[in-house]
Amino acid sequence: MKERIQLQKNKDEFFTPEKCYITELSNTPDDPEVSIARARVKPGVTTSWHHLAGITERYCIISGSGRVEIGNMPPQNLRTGDVVTIPPMCRQRIRNIGQDDLIFLAICTPRFTSDAYIDLEPPV
């Protein structure tokens, strides 16, 4: 890997079936060890139950407040500065319990790829 600076001009946010908005900040085959995305969840929204195959994910709460459910742990309220570590194949979801958007960094090791995402919600 070579040194580089990745400027964030014109990064598009997109809505996912998981019910959150994502902006990929760094996710490239040139840096396979990690990916970083900005996630945004609107007030009152709960993301879909899912897990990631072969990827450890960390949520770093940037602003807002949420309630995370991971694995078999009891639900936990989160606020700015909190960090959640989610091992591979551990079920997860997060709810925005505040009045403003919940914004967090989703940091994945190795980097996130869409084929690692496994939806655990029953079909509608």
Contact map, one row per residue, 1 for C-alpha under 8 A:
1110000000000000000000000000011000000000000000000000000000000000000000000000000000000000000000000000000000000000000000000000
1111000000000000000000000000000000000000000000000000000000000000000000000000000000000000000000000000000000000000000000000000
1111100000000000000000000000000000000000000000000000000000000000000000000000000000000000000000000000000000000000000000000000
0111110000000000000000000000000000000000000000000000000000000000000000000000000000000000000000000000000000000000000000000000
0011111000000000000000000000000000000000000000000000000000000000000000000000000000000000000000000000000000000000000000000000
0001111100000000000000000100000000000000000000000000000000000000000000000000000000000000000000000000000000000000000000000000
0000111110000000000000000000000000000000000000000000000000000000000000000000000000000000000000000000000000000000000000000000
0000011111100000000000001000000000000000000000000000000000000000000000000000000000000000000000000000000000000000000000000000
0000001111100000000000000000000000000000000000000000000000000000000000000000000000000000000000000000000000000000000000000000
0000000111110000000000000000000000000000000000000000000000000000000000000000000000000000000000000000000000000000000000000000
0000000111111000000000111000000000000000000000000000000000000000000000000000000000000000000000000000000000000000000000000000
0000000001111100000000110000000000000000000000000000000000000000000000000000000000000000000000000000000000000000000000000000
0000000000111110000011110000000000000000000000000000000000000000000000000000000000000000000000000000000000000000000000000000
0000000000011111000011100000000000000000000000000000000000000000000000000000000000000000000000000000000000000000000000000000
0000000000001111101111000000000000000000000000000000000000000000000000000000000000000000000000000000000000000000000000000000
0000000000000111111111000000000000000000000000000000000000000000000000000000000000000000000000000000000000000000000000000000
0000000000000011111100000000000000000000000000000000000000000000000000000000000000000000000000000000000000000000000000000000
0000000000000001111100000000000000000000000000110000000000000000000000000000000000000000000000000000000000000000000000000000
0000000000000011111110000000000000000000100011110000000000000000000000000000000000000000000000000000000000000000000000000000
0000000000000011111111000000000000000011110000100000000000000000000000000000000000000000000000000000000000000000000000000000
0000000000001111001111100000000000000011100000000000000000000000000000000000000000000000000000000000000000000000000000000000
0000000000001111000111110000000000001111000000000000000000000000000000000000000000000000000000000000000000000000000000000000
0000000000111100000011111000000000001110000000000000000000000000000000000000000000000000000000000000000000000000000000000000
0000000000111000000001111110000000011100000000000000000000000000000000000000000000000000000000000000000000000000000000000000
0000000100100000000000111110000000111100000000000000000000000000000000000000000000000000000000000000000000000000000000000000
0000010000000000000000011111000000111000000000000000000000000000000000000000000000000000000000000000000000000000000000000000
0000000000000000000000011111101101111000000000000000000000000000000000000000000000000000000000000000000000000011000000000000
0000000000000000000000000111111100100000000000000000000000000000000000000000000000000000000000000000000000000010000000000000
0000000000000000000000000011111100000000000000000000000000000000000000000000000000000000000000000000000000000000000000000000
1000000000000000000000000001111100000000000000000000000000000000000000000000000000000000000000000000000000000000000000000000
1000000000000000000000000011111111100000000000000000000000000000000000000000000000000000000000000000000000000010000000000000
0000000000000000000000000011111111100000000000000000000000000000000000000000000000000000000000000000000000000110000000000000
0000000000000000000000000000001111100000000000000000000000000000000000000000000000000000000000000000000000001110000000000000
0000000000000000000000000010001111110000000000000000000000000000000000000000000000000000000000000000000000111111000000000000
0000000000000000000000001111001111111000000000000000000000000000000000000000000000000000000000000000000001111111000000000000
0000000000000000000000011110000001111100000000000000000000000000000000000000000000000000000000000000000011110010000000000000
0000000000000000000001111110000000111110000000000000000000000000000000000000000000000000000000000000000011100000000000000000
0000000000000000000001111000000000011111000000000000000000000000000000000000000000000000000000000000001111000000000000000000
0000000000000000000111100000000000001111100000000000000000000000000000000000000000000000000000000000001111000000000000000000
0000000000000000000111000000000000000111110000000000000000000000000000000000000000000000000000000000111100000000000000000000
0000000000000000001110000000000000000011111011100000000000000000000000000000000000000000000000110000111000000000000000000000
0000000000000000000100000000000000000001111110000000000000000000000000000000000000000000000000010001110000000000000000000000
0000000000000000000000000000000000000000111110000000000000000000000000000000000000000000000000011111110000000000000000000000
0000000000000000000000000000000000000000011111000000000000000000000000000000000000000000000000111100000000000000000000000000
0000000000000000001000000000000000000000111111100000000000000000000000000000000000000000000000110000000000000000000000000000
0000000000000000001000000000000000000000100111110000000000000000000000000000000000000000000011110000000000000000000000000000
0000000000000000011100000000000000000000100011111000000000000000000000000000000000000000000011100000000000000000000000000000
0000000000000000011000000000000000000000000001111100000000000000000000000000000000000000000010000000000000000000000000111000
0000000000000000000000000000000000000000000000111110000000000000000000000000000000000000001110000000000000000000000000111000
0000000000000000000000000000000000000000000000011111000000000000000000000000000000000000001110000000000000000000000011111000
0000000000000000000000000000000000000000000000001111100000000000000000000000000000000001111100000000000000000000000011110000
0000000000000000000000000000000000000000000000000111111100000000000000000000000000000001110000000000000000000000000111000000
0000000000000000000000000000000000000000000000000011111000000000000000000000000000000001100000000000000000000000000111000000
0000000000000000000000000000000000000000000000000001111100000000000000000000000000000001100000000000000000000100000100000000
0000000000000000000000000000000000000000000000000001111110000000000000000000000000000011100000000000000000011111000100000000
0000000000000000000000000000000000000000000000000001011111000000000000000000000000001111000000000000000000011100000000000000
0000000000000000000000000000000000000000000000000000001111100000000000000000000000001111000000000000000001111000000000000000
0000000000000000000000000000000000000000000000000000000111110000000000000000000000111100000000000000000011110000000000000000
0000000000000000000000000000000000000000000000000000000011111000000000000000000001111000000000000000000111100000000000000000
0000000000000000000000000000000000000000000000000000000001111100000000000000000011110000000000000000000111100000000000000000
0000000000000000000000000000000000000000000000000000000000111111000000000000011111100000000000000000011110000000000000000000
0000000000000000000000000000000000000000000000000000000000011111000000000000000110000000000000000000011110000000000000000000
0000000000000000000000000000000000000000000000000000000000001111100000000000001100000000000000000000111100000000000000000000
0000000000000000000000000000000000000000000000000000000000001111110000000000001100000000000000010111111000000000000000000000
0000000000000000000000000000000000000000000000000000000000000011111000000000111100000000000000011100010000000000000000000000
0000000000000000000000000000000000000000000000000000000000000001111100000000111000000000000001111100010000000000000000000000
0000000000000000000000000000000000000000000000000000000000000000111110000011110000000000000001111000000000000000000000000000
0000000000000000000000000000000000000000000000000000000000000000011111000011110000000000000111100000000000000000000000000000
0000000000000000000000000000000000000000000000000000000000000000001111111111000000000000001111000000000000000000000000000000
0000000000000000000000000000000000000000000000000000000000000000000111111110000000000100011110000000000000000000000000000000
0000000000000000000000000000000000000000000000000000000000000000000011111000000000000000011100000000000000000000000000000000
0000000000000000000000000000000000000000000000000000000000000000000011111100000000000000000000000000000000000000000000000000
0000000000000000000000000000000000000000000000000000000000000000000011111110000000000000000000000000000000000000000000000000
0000000000000000000000000000000000000000000000000000000000000000000011011111000000000000000000000000000000000000000000000000
0000000000000000000000000000000000000000000000000000000000000000001111001111100000000000000000000000000000000000000000000000
0000000000000000000000000000000000000000000000000000000000000000001110000111110000000000000000000000000000000000000000000000
0000000000000000000000000000000000000000000000000000000000000000111100000011111000000000000000000000000000000000000000000000
0000000000000000000000000000000000000000000000000000000000001000111100000001111101000000000000000000000000000000000000000000
0000000000000000000000000000000000000000000000000000000000001011110000000000111111000000000000000000000000000000000000000000
0000000000000000000000000000000000000000000000000000000000001111100000000000011111000000000000000000000000000000000000000000
0000000000000000000000000000000000000000000000000000000000011100000000000000001111100000000000000000000000000000000000000000
0000000000000000000000000000000000000000000000000000000000111000000000000000011111110000000000000000000000000000000000000000
0000000000000000000000000000000000000000000000000000000001111000000000000000000011111000000000000000000000000000000000000000
0000000000000000000000000000000000000000000000000000000001110000000000000000000001111100000000000000000000000000000000000000
0000000000000000000000000000000000000000000000000000000111100000000000000000000000111110000000000000000000000000000000000000
0000000000000000000000000000000000000000000000000000000111000000000001000000000000011111010100000000000000000000000000000000
0000000000000000000000000000000000000000000000000000001110000000000000000000000000001111110000000000000000000000000000000000
0000000000000000000000000000000000000000000000000011111110000000000000000000000000000111110000000000000000000000000000000000
0000000000000000000000000000000000000000000000000011111000000000000000000000000000000011111000000000000000000000000000000000
0000000000000000000000000000000000000000000000000011000000000000000001100000000000000111111100000000000000000000000000000000
0000000000000000000000000000000000000000000000001110000000000000000011100000000000000000111110000000000000000000000000010000
0000000000000000000000000000000000000000000000001110000000000000000111100000000000000100011111000000000000000000000000000000
0000000000000000000000000000000000000000000001111100000000000000000111000000000000000000001111100000000000000000000000000000
0000000000000000000000000000000000000000000001100000000000000000011110000000000000000000000111110000000000000000000000000000
0000000000000000000000000000000000000000100111100000000000000000011100000000000000000000000011111000000000000000000000000000
0000000000000000000000000000000000000000111111000000000000000001111000000000000000000000000001111100110000000000000000000000
0000000000000000000000000000000000000000001100000000000000000000111000000000000000000000000000111110000000000000000000000000
0000000000000000000000000000000000000000001100000000000000000001110000000000000000000000000000011111110000000000000000000000
0000000000000000000000000000000000000000001000000000000000000001000000000000000000000000000000001111100000000000000000000000
0000000000000000000000000000000000000000011000000000000000000001000000000000000000000000000000000111110000000000000000000000
0000000000000000000000000000000000000001111000000000000000000011000000000000000000000000000000010111111000000000000000000000
0000000000000000000000000000000000000001111000000000000000001111110000000000000000000000000000010101111100000000000000000000
0000000000000000000000000000000000000111100000000000000000001111000000000000000000000000000000000000111110000000000000000000
0000000000000000000000000000000000000111000000000000000000111110000000000000000000000000000000000000011111000000000000000000
0000000000000000000000000000000000011110000000000000000001111100000000000000000000000000000000000000001111100000000000000000
0000000000000000000000000000000000111110000000000000000011110000000000000000000000000000000000000000000111110000000000000000
0000000000000000000000000000000001111000000000000000000011110000000000000000000000000000000000000000000011111000000000000000
0000000000000000000000000000000001110000000000000000001111000000000000000000000000000000000000000000000001111111000000000000
0000000000000000000000000000000011100000000000000000001110000000000000000000000000000000000000000000000000111111000000000000
0000000000000000000000000000000111100000000000000000011100000000000000000000000000000000000000000000000000011111000000000000
0000000000000000000000000011001111110000000000000000001000000000000000000000000000000000000000000000000000011111100000000000
0000000000000000000000000010000001100000000000000000001000000000000000000000000000000000000000000000000000011111110100000000
0000000000000000000000000000000000000000000000000000000000000000000000000000000000000000000000000000000000000011111110000000
0000000000000000000000000000000000000000000000000000000000000000000000000000000000000000000000000000000000000001111110000000
0000000000000000000000000000000000000000000000000000000000000000000000000000000000000000000000000000000000000000111111000000
0000000000000000000000000000000000000000000000000001111000000000000000000000000000000000000000000000000000000001111111000000
0000000000000000000000000000000000000000000000000111100000000000000000000000000000000000000000000000000000000000111111100000
0000000000000000000000000000000000000000000000000111100000000000000000000000000000000000000000000000000000000000001111110000
0000000000000000000000000000000000000000000000011110000000000000000000000000000000000000000000000000000000000000000011111000
0000000000000000000000000000000000000000000000011110000000000000000000000000000000000000001000000000000000000000000001111100
0000000000000000000000000000000000000000000000011100000000000000000000000000000000000000000000000000000000000000000000111110
0000000000000000000000000000000000000000000000000000000000000000000000000000000000000000000000000000000000000000000000011111
0000000000000000000000000000000000000000000000000000000000000000000000000000000000000000000000000000000000000000000000001111
0000000000000000000000000000000000000000000000000000000000000000000000000000000000000000000000000000000000000000000000000111
